[in-house]
Structures are given as C-alpha cells and as structure tokens.
Amino acid sequence: MSVIRVALVDDQALFRAGIRMLVSSQPDLEFVGEAGDGREGIAMASEQRPDVVLMDIRMPVLDGIESTRGILADAAQRGGRQPRVIVLTTFDLDEGAARAIRAGASGFLLKDTDPEFLLAAIRTVHAGTSVIAASATRELFEHFGDVVAEAPSEFESLTGREREIFLLAARGLSNSEIARREYLSEATVKTHVSRILGKLGLRDRVQLVVFAYEHRLV
C-alpha cells in the first residue's frame, strides 16, 4: 500500500495539532511536516516534498495564495512531481479560495468540514481529481465583484455539445450525472471534458468552475 505524504500550512497551533492527529491516525497517510506561515510553508515543502499540502489562506508573513505559488514553482524548478494543494478557508464567501485555485491549488474546503470528508479529499486530490466545497461554490464565485472579464475567444471554439457539457460540469455535475442527463456514455463525457479543458487552457474541473463563474457563463 502506497502512503500519501501530507503537510499542513496554518498559523493556528491548535488547528495544526488536530489535523496532525487526524492524518496520523490513517494507515495510508503520513503527516510529514507543518508550518505556521506561508514562507515557512515553502521551505518545509521543499525539504519534505509532500504529496498533498493543506493550505490556510490568511496567514502572517506570506498568505496561502503566494505560498501555493511558491511551493508549486519550487517543485517545478526541481523537476519533481508537484504536490497537490487543498486550500482551507473559514468563510463561505472567500474570494481568496478562488485566487488560490488560479494560483494552482487543486480545490478548497471549509475548515469546519467533516473529518472524514477532509481525509477523502486528501485521497481524491492525490489520485488526480480536484475537490471543491459544494456548499459554497455558487456563493463564492458570485462574490467576485462587479468587474467581469469577457469570455476569451477560446470559448467560441467549443462545439455546441461541448458548451452543453461545459455548463453542466460548471454546475458541479459529475461525469456519470452528465452521462445520464445527456444520454451519453461516461467515456464520451470524459472525452468531451478533456477536450474542453484543452481548448480553454484549464488544468482541471475546479478551474473550469472558476472560469465559468468569473465570466458569468452560468
């Protein structure tokens, strides 16, 4: 059984202790390091090379957004596998979570999420799938403000079918749910989603959600 190496960057010592105990209780997870601010987080991740980093947004010295950028850039510079970053936020309406996703995070969760869901999220992002706090998705991305960028020309390159699937994915439907709704196979939906991400220059479905709400496409 492969073990997932997990690290935490958060300025609250009590929260760090709780997460350390939770992660360490799992046979397939190993807690490999922690840091109290974003700058320490970059150094810790460079030394410990975790598979998944749990990242607070609001911290002294350097916030979680810049720390995420730094951790991913350091890993890319070394030529190694970049860790997956899950942003942890206290607030339902937190624009910082969306900014962190644009900086390279693989998703975000609220800090009061159930422990079992957090553990599942760690395993999910390590497997290559993104996670997002469903309870806050619409409220978060509708809270960006009044400045709305026009959809880039790449969006016009999507076929009619791809636009339909884009909108369903942006609303949080899974491949299986889209397949049932559109009377398609899951493999066909997966192919469409991959093409959509490629045409729009997006990394994953979480960035697709951000893209959709930023440009008011849903």
C-alpha positions in Angstrom: 0.0 0.0 0.0 1.4 3.3 -1.0 1.4 6.0 1.7 0.3 9.6 0.9 2.7 12.2 2.4 0.6 15.1 3.9 1.8 18.5 5.1 -0.1 21.5 6.6 0.5 25.2 6.5 -1.6 27.1 9.0 -0.9 29.8 11.6 -3.2 28.3 14.3 -1.2 25.8 16.5 -4.4 24.1 17.9 -5.7 23.5 14.4 -2.4 22.1 13.3 -2.3 19.7 16.2 -5.8 18.5 15.4 -5.0 17.9 11.7 -1.7 16.2 12.6 -3.6 13.7 14.9 -6.3 13.1 12.3 -3.9 12.4 9.4 -1.6 10.3 11.6 -4.5 8.1 12.6 -4.8 6.8 9.0 -2.7 3.9 7.8 -2.4 5.2 4.3 -1.5 8.7 5.2 1.8 10.1 6.7 2.0 13.5 8.3 5.4 14.8 7.2 5.5 18.5 8.2 3.8 21.7 9.2 4.5 25.4 9.1 2.9 28.5 10.7 3.1 30.9 7.8 3.3 30.8 4.1 7.1 31.5 3.8 7.9 28.7 6.2 5.5 26.5 4.2 7.5 26.9 1.0 10.7 25.9 2.9 9.0 23.0 4.6 7.5 21.7 1.4 10.8 22.0 -0.4 12.5 19.9 2.3 9.8 17.3 3.0 8.3 17.0 -0.5 4.8 16.1 0.5 2.2 14.7 -1.9 -0.6 16.8 -0.6 -0.4 20.2 1.2 -3.3 21.5 3.2 -3.1 25.3 3.0 -4.7 28.1 5.0 -5.4 31.3 3.1 -4.9 34.0 5.7 -1.6 33.9 7.5 1.2 36.3 8.6 4.4 36.9 6.6 3.0 35.3 3.4 -0.5 34.3 2.7 -1.7 30.9 1.3 -2.1 32.2 -2.2 1.5 33.2 -2.6 2.7 30.2 -0.6 0.8 27.9 -3.1 2.6 29.7 -6.0 5.9 29.3 -4.3 5.5 25.6 -3.4 4.5 24.7 -6.9 7.2 26.8 -8.5 9.8 25.3 -6.3 8.7 21.8 -7.2 8.6 22.6 -10.9 12.1 24.1 -10.7 13.4 20.9 -9.2 11.7 18.9 -12.0 9.9 16.7 -9.5 6.2 15.9 -9.1 4.3 19.0 -7.9 2.3 18.4 -4.7 -1.5 18.8 -4.8 -2.7 21.8 -2.7 -6.0 21.9 -0.9 -6.9 25.3 0.4 -8.7 25.5 3.8 -10.9 28.5 4.4 -13.1 29.7 7.3 -15.5 31.7 5.3 -18.2 30.5 2.8 -17.6 33.7 0.8 -13.9 33.8 0.4 -12.5 35.2 -2.9 -9.1 34.1 -1.7 -10.0 30.5 -2.3 -10.7 31.2 -6.0 -7.4 33.2 -6.3 -5.6 30.2 -4.8 -7.2 27.9 -7.4 -5.9 30.2 -10.1 -2.5 30.1 -8.5 -2.5 26.3 -8.8 -4.4 24.8 -5.9 -6.4 21.7 -6.6 -9.5 22.9 -4.7 -10.8 24.2 -1.5 -12.7 23.1 1.6 -14.2 24.9 4.6 -12.3 24.4 7.8 -15.4 23.0 9.6 -15.8 20.2 7.0 -16.3 16.7 8.5 -13.0 15.0 9.2 -14.0 12.0 7.1 -14.6 14.3 4.1 -11.2 16.0 4.6 -9.5 12.6 4.6 -11.4 11.6 1.5 -10.4 14.9 -0.2 -6.7 14.2 0.5 -7.0 10.8 -1.2 -9.1 12.3 -4.0 -6.6 15.0 -5.0 -3.7 12.6 -4.6 -5.4 10.4 -7.2 -5.6 13.3 -9.6 -9.1 14.6 -9.1 -10.0 18.1 -7.8 -12.2 18.9 -4.8 -14.4 21.9 -4.1 -16.7 22.8 -1.2 -20.1 22.2 -2.8 -21.9 24.2 -0.2 -20.0 27.4 -1.0 -19.4 27.1 -4.8 -22.1 29.4 -6.2 -21.9 31.9 -3.3 -18.1 32.1 -3.5 -17.8 32.7 -7.3 -20.7 35.1 -7.4 -18.9 37.2 -4.8 -16.1 38.2 -7.2 -17.5 41.7 -7.6 -18.7 43.9 -10.4 -15.7 43.7 -12.7 -16.4 40.9 -15.2 -14.0 39.8 -17.9 -15.4 38.9 -21.2 -15.2 35.2 -22.1 -12.0 34.7 -24.1 -12.1 33.8 -27.8 -11.2 30.2 -26.9 -14.7 29.7 -25.5 -16.1 30.3 -29.0 -14.1 27.3 -30.3 -16.3 24.9 -28.2 -18.8 23.0 -30.2 -22.5 23.1 -29.2 -22.2 19.8 -27.4 -19.1 20.9 -25.6 -20.8 24.0 -24.4 -23.7 22.0 -23.0 -21.3 19.7 -21.1 -19.2 22.7 -20.0 -22.3 24.3 -18.4 -23.3 21.1 -16.7 -19.7 20.5 -15.4 -19.6 24.1 -14.2 -22.7 23.5 -12.1 -20.9 20.6 -10.3 -22.4 17.6 -12.1 -20.1 14.5 -12.2 -19.3 12.6 -15.4 -21.8 10.0 -14.6 -24.5 12.5 -13.8 -23.8 14.3 -17.1 -23.9 11.0 -19.0 -27.3 10.1 -17.6 -28.7 13.5 -18.3 -27.4 13.7 -21.8 -27.8 10.0 -22.7 -24.1 9.5 -23.3 -21.6 7.1 -22.1 -19.2 8.2 -19.2 -16.3 7.6 -21.6 -17.8 10.0 -24.1 -18.4 12.6 -21.4 -14.8 12.2 -20.1 -13.5 12.7 -23.7 -15.6 15.9 -24.1 -14.4 17.3 -20.7 -10.8 16.6 -21.7 -11.3 18.5 -25.0 -13.0 21.4 -23.2 -10.1 21.7 -20.7 -7.6 21.6 -23.5 -9.3 24.2 -25.7 -9.8 26.6 -22.7 -6.3 26.0 -21.3 -7.6 24.8 -18.0 -5.9 22.3 -15.7 -9.0 20.6 -14.2 -12.7 20.8 -13.4 -12.1 23.2 -10.5 -10.5 25.7 -12.8 -13.4 25.1 -15.1 -15.8 26.1 -12.3 -13.8 29.2 -11.6 -13.7 30.1 -15.3 -17.4 29.8 -15.6 -18.3 32.0 -12.7 -15.6 34.6 -13.4 -17.1 35.1 -16.9 -20.7 34.7 -15.8 -21.3 31.8 -18.1 -23.6 30.1 -15.5 
